[in-house]
Amino acid sequence: MADHPDHDPEASVGAGVTISVRNDLGCATVMVRRSAREQLTQHVKAAYGIDLITGPRRAASGTIAFLGVGPATWLATQDDGGNGFTLSLKQAVGDAGSVADQTDSYVIHRMSGPRVRQTLAKGFPIDLHDDAFAPGDVAATIVAHIGAVLWRLDDLPDGLPVFEIAVFRSLVESFRRWLDDSAAEFGLATD
């Protein structure tokens, strides 16, 4: 292989990217009903202690998070969220919002490692530098012609960035082929 200014031979030896599938993450789409934005905001604050953020940001408290994915639309997630998550979410938002369970619709991957940004940059048309995509940022975007939601969590204690990516279950094989190819030069480990 010809030398490339961004190619680090040491990164190819070990795993430059680590990935795991978040089978423990429940998720649902929440959309504001007409003229009920303030009411929805109050319900979410009362139930979860979370201030809904307008725009592509993630707001979390404990095991619950709300990710802005579109106008007046959030992807809500809960660690260890089973079937009860969507029902409790519906009860919490009441008539102020519509809730649709997405737990079986999406496959959510968590990725980290010293070469995760370089790997993601091969398919995601967004700037993933710390200054442009910080912890808490969210993007509803595409990767290799596949719709995806990408968000950044807090960095690991060693400073490595952590990203989560939701893709529709029916497209996960295409996503994984892209990911395997994109991470091949850096090494890909499954956690």
Backbone torsions as a table, in degrees:
resi	resn	phi	psi	omega
1	MET	NA	133.7	178.7
2	ALA	-68.9	147.9	177.8
3	ASP	-65.4	139.3	178.4
4	HIS	-125.9	139.4	-176.5
5	PRO	-58.4	-27.3	179.8
6	ASP	-95.7	-3.7	-177.0
7	HIS	-84.8	123.7	177.7
8	ASP	-110.7	109.2	-177.8
9	PRO	-56.3	-32.0	-179.7
10	GLU	-66.4	-30.5	-178.4
11	ALA	-69.0	-24.4	-179.2
12	SER	-77.9	-17.6	-176.9
13	VAL	-73.3	-48.8	-179.8
14	GLY	-103.6	-165.9	179.4
15	ALA	-86.3	111.9	175.9
16	GLY	-81.0	-18.6	-179.6
17	VAL	-137.4	133.2	175.4
18	THR	-117.7	135.6	-178.1
19	ILE	-132.1	145.7	172.3
20	SER	-141.8	152.9	176.6
21	VAL	-94.8	131.5	-177.7
22	ARG	-87.8	76.1	178.4
23	ASN	-71.4	-13.6	-177.2
24	ASP	-94.5	6.3	-173.0
25	LEU	-104.8	116.1	173.2
26	GLY	-85.3	147.8	178.0
27	CYS	-148.5	152.8	179.8
28	ALA	-151.5	150.2	174.4
29	THR	-90.5	135.7	177.7
30	VAL	-122.0	126.2	178.8
31	MET	-125.8	137.8	178.6
32	VAL	-69.5	137.4	171.2
33	ARG	-84.4	159.0	-175.5
34	ARG	-48.4	126.7	175.9
35	SER	60.2	25.3	-177.3
36	ALA	-119.7	19.4	-177.4
37	ARG	-58.3	-50.5	-178.4
38	GLU	-62.7	-40.1	178.9
39	GLN	-64.0	-44.6	178.5
40	LEU	-62.3	-44.2	179.0
41	THR	-58.1	-43.1	179.4
42	GLN	-66.2	-41.4	179.8
43	HIS	-63.8	-43.7	-179.8
44	VAL	-65.8	-41.5	178.2
45	LYS	-62.0	-44.7	-178.8
46	ALA	-67.5	-40.0	-176.0
47	ALA	-79.8	-37.1	-170.7
48	TYR	-124.6	-7.1	-177.7
49	GLY	70.7	25.0	-176.9
50	ILE	-113.5	131.7	171.5
51	ASP	-87.9	116.6	177.9
52	LEU	-63.8	132.1	-178.8
53	ILE	-103.3	133.7	174.1
54	THR	-81.7	130.9	179.1
55	GLY	107.0	-179.8	-174.1
56	PRO	-81.2	70.1	179.6
57	ARG	-133.8	160.0	177.5
58	ARG	-110.5	129.9	174.6
59	ALA	-121.7	132.0	-174.2
60	ALA	-138.4	155.1	172.4
61	SER	-150.3	119.4	-178.1
62	GLY	63.7	-125.1	-176.7
63	THR	-94.9	-1.6	-176.9
64	ILE	-104.0	140.2	175.4
65	ALA	-141.4	149.1	173.8
66	PHE	-122.1	125.6	-178.3
67	LEU	-113.7	122.3	177.6
68	GLY	-70.4	116.2	-176.9
69	VAL	-118.6	-2.2	179.1
70	GLY	179.3	178.1	179.4
71	PRO	-58.6	119.8	178.6
72	ALA	53.7	33.6	-178.0
73	THR	-136.8	136.3	180.0
74	TRP	-132.9	150.1	166.7
75	LEU	-100.5	114.8	179.8
76	ALA	-95.7	135.8	179.4
77	THR	-128.1	153.5	174.9
78	GLN	-142.6	125.9	172.8
79	ASP	-61.3	141.6	-177.8
80	ASP	54.2	32.7	-179.3
81	GLY	-82.1	112.3	176.4
82	GLY	-94.8	-157.9	-179.5
83	ASN	-61.5	-25.5	-178.7
84	GLY	-70.8	-18.3	-177.2
85	PHE	-62.3	-50.6	-177.5
86	THR	-64.1	-40.3	179.0
87	LEU	-63.6	-44.9	179.2
88	SER	-67.2	-33.3	177.1
89	LEU	-66.5	-43.3	177.1
90	LYS	-60.1	-42.8	179.3
91	GLN	-65.6	-38.8	-178.0
92	ALA	-67.8	-42.1	-177.3
93	VAL	-84.2	-19.2	177.3
94	GLY	56.3	-138.9	-178.1
95	ASP	-79.8	-1.3	-176.6
96	ALA	-79.8	-15.8	-177.6
97	GLY	-152.7	161.4	174.3
98	SER	-102.4	137.2	-177.3
99	VAL	-124.0	129.2	177.5
100	ALA	-126.8	123.8	179.7
101	ASP	-64.1	130.8	178.9
102	GLN	-121.7	5.9	-173.9
103	THR	-55.9	-42.3	-179.6
104	ASP	-90.4	-6.2	-179.1
105	SER	-84.5	-35.0	-176.6
106	TYR	-107.5	149.6	164.1
107	VAL	-111.3	126.2	-176.2
108	ILE	-111.2	125.2	-179.9
109	HIS	-107.8	138.8	171.2
110	ARG	-106.0	130.1	-178.0
111	MET	-129.8	143.1	176.1
112	SER	-153.4	179.4	176.7
113	GLY	127.5	164.2	-177.1
114	PRO	-66.8	-17.0	-179.2
115	ARG	-119.2	19.1	-177.7
116	VAL	-65.1	-40.6	180.0
117	ARG	-62.7	-43.9	-179.7
118	GLN	-63.2	-37.6	179.0
119	THR	-66.3	-49.8	-178.4
120	LEU	-64.2	-33.9	-178.9
121	ALA	-64.5	-17.8	178.6
122	LYS	-72.5	-14.8	-178.1
123	GLY	-134.5	-29.3	-178.7
124	PHE	-87.1	125.4	-177.5
125	PRO	-85.4	46.4	178.7
126	ILE	-135.4	157.0	179.1
127	ASP	-81.8	118.8	-176.8
128	LEU	-101.6	10.1	177.3
129	HIS	-62.9	151.2	-179.9
130	ASP	-50.7	-39.2	-177.8
131	ASP	-71.7	-22.9	-176.0
132	ALA	-103.4	-29.5	-176.4
133	PHE	-139.7	87.3	-173.7
134	ALA	-91.8	168.7	174.3
135	PRO	-53.2	133.1	-177.8
136	GLY	98.8	-13.8	179.3
137	ASP	-77.1	149.4	-178.0
138	VAL	-133.5	145.1	174.1
139	ALA	-138.9	124.9	168.8
140	ALA	-92.8	110.8	-166.8
141	THR	-148.1	-159.0	175.5
142	ILE	-129.3	158.7	171.8
143	VAL	-142.9	120.1	-179.9
144	ALA	50.8	45.5	178.7
145	HIS	67.7	18.7	179.3
146	ILE	-115.2	130.1	175.9
147	GLY	-64.5	139.4	-178.3
148	ALA	-152.7	154.3	169.6
149	VAL	-114.2	124.7	-178.3
150	LEU	-118.2	132.9	174.1
151	TRP	-140.3	156.1	-178.1
152	ARG	-110.4	130.0	176.0
153	LEU	-92.3	179.0	174.7
154	ASP	-64.0	148.3	179.4
155	ASP	-64.5	155.2	173.9
156	LEU	-67.9	163.3	179.1
157	PRO	-55.7	-28.8	179.2
158	ASP	-84.2	5.6	176.3
159	GLY	90.2	-1.7	179.9
160	LEU	-74.0	138.3	179.4
161	PRO	-73.1	153.4	178.5
162	VAL	-126.9	128.1	178.5
163	PHE	-122.0	150.1	169.5
164	GLU	-123.6	143.5	-175.7
165	ILE	-132.9	126.1	175.6
166	ALA	-105.9	125.8	173.8
167	VAL	-129.3	150.4	179.1
168	PHE	-62.2	139.6	-176.8
169	ARG	-53.4	-38.3	-177.9
170	SER	-67.9	-15.6	-178.7
171	LEU	-111.2	6.5	-173.8
172	VAL	-66.3	-32.6	178.3
173	GLU	-65.2	-40.6	177.2
174	SER	-64.8	-41.9	177.9
175	PHE	-61.0	-45.4	-178.0
176	ARG	-66.6	-34.7	175.3
177	ARG	-63.1	-44.9	177.7
178	TRP	-60.5	-46.4	-177.8
179	LEU	-63.1	-45.8	179.1
180	ASP	-58.3	-43.2	179.0
181	ASP	-67.0	-42.7	-175.9
182	SER	-69.4	-33.1	-177.8
183	ALA	-93.6	-4.4	-173.7
184	ALA	-55.7	-42.8	-177.2
185	GLU	-70.4	-19.8	-177.9
186	PHE	-100.3	-17.8	-175.3
187	GLY	92.1	131.3	-178.3
188	LEU	-124.7	124.6	177.9
189	ALA	-117.6	142.9	176.7
190	THR	-98.1	128.0	-177.4
191	ASP	-92.1	NA	NA
